[in-house]
Every structure is written in C-alpha cells, then in structure tokens.
Amino acid sequence: MSDLLRAIERFLDRISLQLQEGVYMSRANMVFLGIFIGLFLFFWFFIGIVDIKPTQVGVQIEKIQGKVLEMPRGVGYHFYNKITTEIVVYHVAARAFPRDVMRSEEESAYTLELKTNDGQNVRADLTVIYALKANEVPALHQQIGVNFEDQILLPQIRSEARIAIGSYTAEEIYSGKVRDAIQKEIAGRLQAAVAKYPAIQITDALIRNFAFSREFERAIEQKKLAAQQVEINRNMALAQEEESKRQEAEARGAKLRAIQEAEGRAQAVKIEADAERYKLEQQAAGKLANYKADAEGKKLQAEALGGGQNVVALKFAESIPDKFRVFAVPVGENSTNIMDLNGVLKGIFSDIQD
C-alpha cells in the first residue's frame, strides 16, 4: 500500500511540475490523467489493504451478511472491499496487560485496591502475561470484540486478585515470603475464569509491588526492629551461656590436670621411695650375705686348722716378717713345739721373769 501511494505521489508531482513549466498536455495525456485520478479515487474509497505481521492475525467481518469468518487471515498483504468487508488485526504473541503506556495514562484504573485477611488496605501493581490462540480469535471477536482486555481480563484480574490476596495477612504479604504463592494462585484462578474464552491463554501473573499505608509500614518496621533486637539479645544470651560453659569446661579441665599432675607426682615419689627402699634392701642383703660368707669362711678355716689354737698359730705365722730366722730345736718331753703357742708364750714369760 505504501509503495502504491509513493508511485501516485511521484506521478502527481510530475504532472504538477509540467503544469508549472507550461508544458502543453495532449488530449491523450489528459485522458490518462483523468483515468488515473478516477482509479485512485476508486481505490481510495472502495478498496482497502492491510499488512498482517507474523505476530498478528486478521479477522474478516462481512458487513452485509453480519458475520465473522471462522478462519483468520494470515501473514501478508490483503485487499478487501471497504464497503462490504472489514479486517480487524489482533496481536497473538505473548504480551503484558496492563501495558506500561496504559498504566501511565490511567494509573488509577489499573491499580488494584485490595484488602488483606486482617483488614489492611493494600495496593497491588499486577501484570498479567497472556497470548491469543490464532484459530480462536474470530470466535473471541464474535463474542467480545476488540475491547476484550477491559471487558474480560481487567474484571477477572481484580476479582481473582482480591480472593488470592484476601487469603493472607498484611504482615505475610509485606515480608515478601508469599509473593510467589500469590502469583501462582492468581494465574491459576485467571486460567480457570477465562476457560470459556479459548482464545485467551493466560501464561503468568506478576506482582511488581505491594504498597501499604505509611502507618502500617511504620508499625511493621518497628515490629521488625523489635524482633531483631530480641533476636540479638537471645543470641547474646546464648553466646554468654556458651562462654560460661566453655569457662566451666576449662576450669574442670584445669582441675583434672592438677589432680592428674598431683597424682603423677605422688606416684613418682612413691616409685622413687620404693626404688630407694629396694636399693637399701638389696645393699643390706648383700652385706648380710657377705657377713654370712665371711663367717662361714672363717668357720671352715678354723675347722680346717684344727680348732682355735691352730687358727691363732696361723695368724701368728702370717704376722712373722719375711726375714725372721727360725731355728729348729729338738722336740722332746721337755721341749716346746714351735706351733705350740701356749708353750712358746710360757717360755717367753718365764725368761722374762728370770
């Protein structure tokens, strides 16, 4: 369509330039110009053209018959009679509702004012992602028309969001822990609600933001701070308890080590005393054995030498110097045996008396 309009525009510019330059137009040229203008006006008023993109379908409406064709028009250029036919283009690819442009222009219309389970007011910024099933679009147009978003989607979104959010308390919603659960619940409810319109395929429901009153948010923040302080105090108490247990364990360990060291020292002293006693006992036993052996030796020596006199004589003989001269004398009845100590002593003492 745009190429045809540009060609017509160039032709008209050429004719206008010729007229300005005073170029004479032949009768044939004038006829051709008249035919061209007539065709242009005919196409302008009676022939329509539409360009359907890959993400679109066209719904053909027969005005005279008052019906909608069941099969949608596909991608490409389509010519039609404007008097008897109309082609409405629908976007079938996934899209968001409400869109950002719609939200900025009519923010109040697309902002959800809801109540929580405990009666708190909450404003929810909710976006629904949906697509259209191409073959079912003509039926949707027949039932609802091009305003199906405002007539079907928006009321259902408000209704299902009110039910889903009303199942939770304000504190649960404010914490953000139930956001995913709420989104899934709203999406599921919307899918069930629009099931009677097969063309509408709900894909997802996304909550951008929750807004509460300032008083509620302030109270929640104070409660969170108080809970955090309680948690801090509890952790400090637990830490102090653990420290006390640690110190007690260290004290028990030190006491046990002291007892073990004392017992070890006592055991060492006992072992040393036992060793010293054993040493003394062994020394005494050795000395006693030596005394017994010496006495036994002397006894055996005395027995071997014929009694005590022989022992004395032996000792006396051992005490005689090496150069001592010994003279042998006859032994008789009146003589003295050199080994007869008594006789010798008697002789010596008698000589001294004389």
C-alpha angles and dihedrals in degrees: 000000000000091000091053092050091050091051091051090047092053092049092050091048090053093051091047091051092051091050091050091051091049094243111170114240118215123227089254092054091050091051090048090050092050092050091048093051091047092051091047092053091046092053092042095055103029111024122066129191129196131187112213115200126214092261093051141070130199125228112208116213121195104211099192095047092038096225141114121235111244095222117067123226115255136215119317143047117321126190121203143165109265092204097057105018140049129187118204117197120220127190109231101177120099112282140166127254124232095027122213093253091052091046094052093047098045105018095156092052094056100037112097118226106200142162128231128225091268095048101261119144115238132180114215125199100207129178124189122205113211141158134200125240103232099217091049097050095091090056090049090051090049092051104037114359133217093318093066091124095062094034100044113011102042097050092045091048091053093047098046094041090052090054095044097046091042088066093068136060122246092247092054091051093044092053090058093226094118098042094104092046091051092048092051092047093050092047091050093048092048092050090054093044096053095040089108087063102062093185093066112079112187109209105174146339119224126192110207098183147350119215124195132181116282092243092055093046090049091050091048092050091050090049091050091050090049091049090049091051090050089050091049091050091047091050091048091050090049090048091051090048090050090048091051090050090048093050090046090051091049090050091050090048092049091048091049091048091049091050091047092048091049091047089047092051091047090049090049091050090048091049091049091048091048090048092049091047091049090049092051091045090051092047091049090046089051093049091046089050090050091049091048092047092048092048091047090050093051090047092052090045092052092048090049093052095049103256139316096313092058090049091052090047090051092051090047091051091049090053094055111106119249093247095048111130119227122198123198117226129183117269118223142138092292095035129093126236111233089226089050097097095180091054093046092049092048090051092049094049092047091053090051092052091051 
